[in-house]
Amino acid sequence: MGEERPLPPVVARMWGREPVTRRGPRPRLDLATITAAAVELADAEGLAGVSMASVASRVGVAATALYRYVGSKEELLTAMADGAAPPPPEPDGQHWRAYLEVWTRAQRDILLDHSWLLTVARLAPPLGPRRLLWLDRALAALAGTGLRDGEKVNVATALTGYALTEAALVHGMGGGDPQLEEAGIVGAADYGEMLAEVLDPDAYPALTAAVRSGAMGGGEGWVDDADFVFGLNLLLDGVEALIHRRSGAAS
């Protein structure tokens, strides 16, 4: 057997695996305090407001003191992606489909509450205890469905990707945020009108027909919750079909 690969330092700290020394004074800081301060900054100012210096100032230390806990901003972002996640909803005996509906919606809502996660969540898979708890609960909900473990992971990954895409779409369409509208982000109410203005019906006949039917506008459109539910049901219908196929094969 080969040598065991050591955990990245920030991952070891997130899991409480950092070696403890009994010598010297007790450290003033810990990774959880630093992460909470960085999340607060990102919520208030976006990722542009998060730097080693700004986080250090918020917790009242010199920037060099942070490097004992996070070796770089990339490590800090890894910790932030985990630190921003609340505990997942518990299955509590729910049918797998009902639970995954709640689970996926909750993930989307976290991303809408912390829009900076839309960037960070694309950079790395979940590594910390909080985000991996979400994955664990999704896999637990699928227990007894007959799906293979790899298929369960793929289901959770697909639903997480859907939540990420939907949150990015709502955010990109303004999502009712006055600051985004002032910055020139096209709102859903204007999107259909803009498409109607630029589309050539000869080149885009199907899309033009959809726009003229009102499917791409009307003031709600993309950000209406019905659109989110429609797409989520498409995914869950596919999962249900796979479960039925597995059940038939087992029989």
N, C-alpha and C positions, 0 to 999 in steps of 0.2 A: 504494500500500500504506500502511496505517496504521502508526503508531508501535508498536514492539514493547513489550508490556506488561512492566514489570519484575517479577522474581520477588519474592514475599514474602520479607522478610529471613531468617526462620528456614529457609525452603526453600533459599535460596541458600547458607546456611551448611551445611545438611545435605549439599549437593552439592559443597561446596568452592568455591563461586562468589563467596565474599566477597572484596572487594578487599583486597589485601595492601599494608600500608604498611611502609616501611623505616625510618620515623622512630620515635624513642622506644624504651623498653625492650620486650623481648619479653613479650607477655601471659602472665600466670600460668595462665590458664584457657583452655579451649576448649569448644565445644559438646558434644563427646563426653563429656568429664569431667563436665560439669553434668548431661547426660542420664543417664549411668550412676548418678550419685548420686540423681537423682530417681526412677529405676526402683527402686533399692534401697529407698528410703523407701516407695514405693507398695507394693512387695512385702511390706514389714514392717508397714505401718500403713494401707494403703489410700490412696485419693486424698485422704481427709480429712487425712492427715499430710503431704501435699505442698503446700508454699507456697514463695514466693520466699525467705522468711526461713528456712524449715527447710532448703531445699536449699543456700542460701548458708552456713548454719552447718555443714552436712555437708562442704562443700568448703573451709571455712575462710576465707571472705571476707564482707564486708558485703553485705547484700541489694542495695544499689544497684549493686554491681559486676556482678551478673548481667544487668542490663538492657543491657549492652553486647553480650550474646550472645542473650538472649531478651527480647523486648519486653513480654511478658505471660505469665500462667499458661497462656493458651490456646496461645500459641506453644510453651511448654514441653511441653504435652500432645501437640502435634503431633510434637515431637522424640522424646518418650517412646514414642509408639506405634510409631515406626520403630526406636528404639533397643532395644526389648524383643524385636524379631524376630531369631532366629538365621538363619543361612544356610538357604535352602530345600533340600530333598532334590534331587539331580540326577537327571534322567530316565535317563541312562546306557543309552539304547537300549530302555527298557522300553516295552511296549505302553501306549498312552495311558490305557487304563482302569486298568491296574495302577498306573501312576504317579499318577493323580489320586486313587486310593484312599489311597495313602500321603500325598499332598499335603494332602488334606482332613483326614485324621486328625491330621497334624502341626499343622495350623492350630488344630484343636480343642484339642489338648494344650497349645499355647502359651497359649491363652485360659484353660485350667484352671490352668496354672501361674502366670499373672498375671491374676487375676480382675478387677482394676481395668480391664483392657483391654476388658472387656465394655461399659463405659461409653464409653471413649475411641474404640473402633473404630466406634461408631455415629455419631460426630460429623463425620467427614471421610473422603473417599476416600484411598487411599494416595498419599503425596507424596514420601516419602523413598526413598533408594537401596535399603534393605533390603526394605521391603515391596513395592516395585515389582519387585525381583528375583524374588519369589514369583510375581507376575503373569507376568513374562517366562517363567519355567520352565513354568508351566501352558500358556501359549500355544505354547511350543516343543513340549510333549508332544502337542499337537493338530495339529502340522504334518503334512501329508499325509493328513488325514482328509477333506478336501474341504469342511470348514466355512469359511464366510467369516470374515474377521478380526473383524467385529462379533459374530458368533455365538460365536467362541472367547472373546472378552471376556465375553460374557453367561454362558457356561458357567462360567468362573472366578468370576464375581460370584455366581452361584447357589450354587456349592459353598462359597464363603467365607461367604455368608449362612447356609447350612446349618450350617457349623462354629460360627458365632457363636450361632445359636439353640440348638444342642445343648449347647454349653458353658454358656449362660445357664440352660438347663433343669437341667443337672446341678448347677450352683451353687445355683440356686433351691431344689432339692430337698435341699439339705444336702451332697450329694456326699461324705458320710462325714466332714465337718468337724465336730468336736465343738463348736467355737465357734458355728457356725451352728445346730446343734441346741439349744444352750443359749439362743440368741437366739429360739427358737420357730419356726425355719424347719421346715416340714413335710417329714419325710423320706419317701423312697419307700415304706418299709415301712409307714408309717401312712396313706399317701394313699388307698389303696383302702378301708381301714376307715372313713376319714372320709367318703368319697363314699357308701359303703353306708349310713352313718348319716343323711345329709342328703337323698339323692335320693328323689324321689317316682316310683315306677315308672309311674304313669299319665302324668305330665308328661314323664318322661325314659325311655321304655321301652327304647330301644336302648342307651343308656349304662348303665342299670341292669343289663341283661343282660350287658354287657361286664364290669362290675364283679363281678357274681356269678360269672362264669366265671373270675375271677382274673386278667384281663388288666391290671388297674390296680394290682396289689399283689403280695404274695408276697415282699417283702423286697428284690427287685432292681428289677423293673419298669422305670421310666424310666431308671435309671442303668446298666442292663445293657448291655454292649457290643453285644449282638445287636440292640438297638433302633437304635443308631447305624448299624450295618452295614445293617440293613433299609432305613432311610431313604436312606442313601447309594446303595445299589443301585437304588432307585427312580429317583433322579436320573440315575445313570449309564446305566440302561436307556433313559431318555429321550434322553440324548445319543447313545447308540448307535443308537437308532431314527432320530434326525435325520441321523446320518452315513450310514445306509443309504438314506434318502430322497435325500440329496444325491448319493450314488453312483449311484442309479437314474436320477436326473434327468440326470446327466452322461452315462450310457450311452445 
